[in-house]
Amino acid sequence: MKFHLAINLERNSPDTAMTDVRDHVEDMIRMADQAGFEIAWAAEHHALEMTIAPNPFQILTWWSSITETMRLGCGVANTAYWHPINLAGEAALLDLVSGGRLELGLGSGAYQREFDRMKPGLEQKDSWQYMQEALPLIRQLWQGDVEHNGRFWQFPKATSCPKPLQDDVPLWVAARSPITFDYAVANDANIMSWPLTLPMAEAEKYRQQLDEAIDKADGSYSGTFAMMRHTSVYETEADRQSALGALRHVLGQFGNLMQKKGDVVNGFPEPVPVEELDGNMRYDPDTLEENLMFGTPDQVVDKLGAYQDLGVDAFIYYASMGLDMAQQKRSLATFIDRVMPQFA
């Protein structure tokens, strides 16, 4: 099993200095690179302090300067916010300056609040259609001149400048629904999935959707199936309680954004008490600990073994969840020292 790191520039209070956030992320990226993590993932989000990522390619260019071998994953660009020529060029420039380390992920976005500001009039549930038009077009732009007359974009003959350094840049699709699994397999794209806080049954459902998509494609698929989970490895009860408390606070913010149950003030989402959230967002601490990649080193090894048995090729360690910076580093260091060697 391969290991990836997903981390955000995450600010949970105006009292936290942005320079401290920057330095913390840099430390985490260096740790992961030195430990042999395969890919570091940077997201795209707008006007939110909990995920500061206005341009993933700018973040990844920064990371390219402080890493040696780790590949650089855009996880993911919201294609509805980009013009394909711009997206292809930004991604190719990153590949060039990083020495050919780009992994380009495309997706459909998460929060309607962002769409209301970045793409007014577009419903989040409809944004997958932009991704499906953009993915093959970006490949064409990287090859040379192309004229495009699609549903969402139209332009005369143009190409990406620059071209990527890699002959075949790995493309990724963020998938949770059958239609997206079908599309990823049909277009030979790697898949990243995120069961949020749902139990293992959700991961099993994604594997089933992938298998069904492969069957529809006559069994021809050689892509990577990656799965992301919030992760915290701890060895003391104090760290356990701290991790669960931080996550429940972030879930309150996440629930605010997903269910539009609170305000966002100067980029900080008001946390909604988890008891007031609907359906999948409501979890008690014991359930969260069971569902997520939380636990002692031995517990985390056992959980990862279940994902490996399911056919997950790469596990994405999601580090950002409002946790104290020192504890985030303790967790990652313990994962590196006590968990990764079991999957060498």
N, C-alpha and C positions, 0 to 999 in steps of 0.2 A: 504494500500500500504506500502511495506517495502522500506527502503532507504539504499543504498550502497554508498561508497565513492571510487572513482578511482583517484589516485594521483601519479604523477611521481616525481622523483628527477630530477628537471628541471632547466637547466642552460642556459640562453640566451645570456650571455656575459662572456668572460674570466675575466672580472672585478668582477664578482660575486664569493664570496668565497664559496667553496664547503661545508664548515662547516655551513655557513648560510643556504644553501639549506637543508642540513641534519636536522638542528634544526627546520626549518620551517615545513618540512614534519612531523617531530615528533609531533610538536604542533598541526597540523591539524588532525593527527591520534588520538591523545589524545582527542581532541574536539569531534570528531565523535563517539569515543567509549563511552565517558561520556554522549552523547546525545541519545544513543540508536540506532545508525546505525547498521544494521545487519551484513554487510560484508565490509571489506576494500580490494580493488583490487590492485595488483601490476602486471605490465606488464613485458614482455621480449623484450628488444631491444639491439642493439649492435652498438658501435662506434658512438653514437649520444648523444650530450650534452643535447638536448631538451627532451630526455627520457632516463635517465641513469638507466638501468635495466639489467645488464649482467646476473643476476641469480635471478629470482623472489622468489625462495625459501629462498635465503639468506636475501632478503629484508623482507619477511614475518616472518622469524625467529626473526629478529630485532623487528618487530612490535608486535610479540607475547609477547615480554618482557615488552612492555609499554602499553598493553591493558588488559582489564579484561574479557570482554564478547564478543567483536566483533570477528566474524569469519574471517578467513584469506584466501583470494581468489587469486589464481594464474590466472591472467586474461590478457593474456593467455600464456602458454608455446607453442612455435612453434615446433611442433612435428618433423619436418624435421631436426631440429638441434640436436635432442636428440636420444640416444639409449634407447629403452624402459626399459631395466633393470635399467639404470641410472635414468631415469625419474621416474619410479615407486619407487625406493629407496629414491631419494631426497624428493619426495612428502610425502612418508610414514614417513620419519624422521621428517619432519615439523609437521605432524599430531601428532607424539609422543611427541615432545618437547612442543607443544602448548596445550596439553591436549585435543586433538581431535577436533581441530577447522578448519581443512583444507577443502577448497572448491577448487577442481582441475579443472581448465579450460584449454582446448586444442584448438588450432587454427591453421591457415594456414599462418600466417605472413602477413605483409603489404607491405614492400618496397623491390623492386627488388635489390636495392643497398645492402641491408643486405644479401640477398641470394647470390649475387655475391661474397661475402666475407665469409659467413658462410657455404654455400652449393653450391659451384660453379657448374654451369651447370643446376641447377634446376630453372625452371621458376615459379614465384610466383603463376601463375594461375593454376599450376599443383600440388601445395603442399597440397591441401585438401586430396589427396589420402594417404599421410603419416598419417594424422590425423585419417582417417577412419580405417587404419590398426592398429594404436597404441591404440586407446581407449579400445576396448575389450581385447587387450593383456595386458594392464596395470591392468585391473580388474583380469585377470587370474593370473598374477604375484603376486598380493596381496593375492590370495587364496592359492598358493602353487606352486610346481614344474610344469613347462610347457616347452615343446619343441616347437620351432617355426620355420616354414619354409615358410615365407611369401614372398611377392614381394620385400619388401625393407629391411627386417631384417631376418636373419637366425641365430639360435643359438641352441645348445644342451640344455638339461634339466637344468632349473634354476628357481629361485624364487626371489622375492623382499626381501631384508634384509635391514632394519627391515620391519615388517608388520605395516600397519596403526593401530592406536589405535581405530578408529571408525570401526564398523563392515561393514558399508556401506558408504564410502566416497562419498559425492555429486560430481558428474561430470558435467561439463559445456562444451558447444560447442559454439564458436563464429560463428554466422550464419547470412548470408545476402542473400544467394541464395537458391532456392527451394531444390536442392540436399542435402544441408547441413541441412535444416529444416527436410527433410525426414529422414536423417540419425540420427539426434538428437532424434526425436520422436521414431524411430524404436529401438534405443538403450537406451531409458529411460534416456536421459541426459537433464539437464536443458539448457536453451538457453539464451545467452546474445547477444543483437543486438545493432548496432550503425548506425543510419541513417546519420552519418557524419553531413554535414550542410544542408541536404536536408529538404524539408518541411514535414508537418504532413502526407502528402500523402505517403511518403516513409515508415513511421511507420505503416500506414494502410496496405501497401503492405506486410510488414513483418507479420502482424497479419493474413492476408489472406493466406500467404504461410504456416504459422503454422497451421491454421485451415484445410487447404487442406492436410497437412501431417498427422494430427490427423485423418482425414477421411480415409486416406489410411491405417492407423493402426487400423481401426474399432473403432475409438473413444476412444482408450485406451491410455491416456497420463495424467500423474499427475505431470509433471515437472513444474518448475518455468520459466516464460517468463519475462526477465529483459530487460530494454532498457536504453542505456546510451546517455546522451547529455552533451555538454559543458554547464556549469551552472555559472551564475553570478547574484546575487540578489543585487540590489542597490536602494538607496533612494535619491541620489543626481545626478544632471546632470553631475558633474565632474566624479563621479564613472562610470556613464553610458558611457561617452565618452572614459574613460580610458579602460573599458572592451572591447568595440568595437574596439578600436585601437590596443590593445594587441592581440585580436583574429585575426584581419586582418594580423598582422605581422606573427603570427604563421601559418596562412593559407598559406602565401607566402613560408614559410619553408616547410610545409607539401606538397604544390604543387610542390616544387622543387623535393622532394623525390618521390612523386607519378608519376610525369610526366617527371622527369629527365631533368629539364630545368635549373639547376644551379649546382654549385660545392658545396662540403662540405669540409671546411677547418678546420683541427684539431677538427673535431667532430661537428662543427657549420655549419648547412646548410645555404647557402646564401638565403635570402628571395627573392622570385620572385614577382614583382609587381602583385597584384591580377588581374589587367587589362590584363595581359599577360597569365593568366591561362585559361585552356580549360574547357568548360562545367560546371560540378557541382561545381568546385572550385571558380567560379566567383560569388561573392555576394556583393551587396551594404549593407551598415550598417543597413538600415531599414529591409531588408530581413533577414539578419543574426539575428537581434533582434527578429523577428517574428518566425523564424524557431527553434531557440535554446531556452534553458531554461534561457533566459535573461529577466530581468524586475524587477519591484517593487514586494514586497511580494505578493500583491493581484494579480498581473498579473501572477506570478509564480504559485500561488495556482490554478488559473483558468486553466493554461496550464497543470499542473499535473492532474487536474480533467479530462481533455480530454484523457490523457493517461490511467488513471484508467478506464474510460468508455470503452476504446479500449480493455481492458483486460490485461494491463500490470500489472504484479504482484509486480515488484520491479523496482524502478527508481535508476539508477546509476548516481550520482552527479559527473561529470567529472570536477575536479577542476583545472587541469593544462592547461594553455593556454597563458603563458607568462605574466600573470597579476602580478602586484606588490604584494609582499608577504603580506603586511599589508592589502591590499584590498581583497586578497583571504580570509584572516581571517575574515574581516568584512562581506564578502558575506556569508561565512559558518555560522558565528554566527547569522546573520539575518535569514538565512534559518532555522536554529535550533529553533530560538525564535519565528519567525513569520509565518513559512510555515509548518513545521512538525506537530505542534499541530492541524492543520486543518485535518490531516489524522490519528490522534491517534485512 
